[in-house]
Amino acid sequence: MFQPLTTRQERILSLVVRSYIETGIPIGSKKLVEDFELDVSSATVRNELAALGELGYLMQLHTSAGRIPTELGYRYFVQKLLGEFRLPL
């Protein structure tokens, strides 16, 4: 169902989803690097955002706008990323 993602792509997807849930504002590569102190350049993040968009996890409403999660992006976030944290019984 899901295309495999690299560790970096999973982290970026998680940050985009969390940011969008908290703010409701699309986020771009420069803001991701600044706000989350990523150890890569904004160009690298921009390339990963584009790759996540091609895979269907993110979308861009306008050419120069930031990205927002798609339904598939939310599903991946919930099932793959949040699924790692289980409540003790």
ABEGO torsion letter per residue (X at the ends): XBBBBBAAAAAAAAAAAAAAAAAGBBBBAAAAAAAAGBABBAAAAAAAAAAAAAAGABBBABAABBBBBBAAAAAAAAAAAAAABBBBX
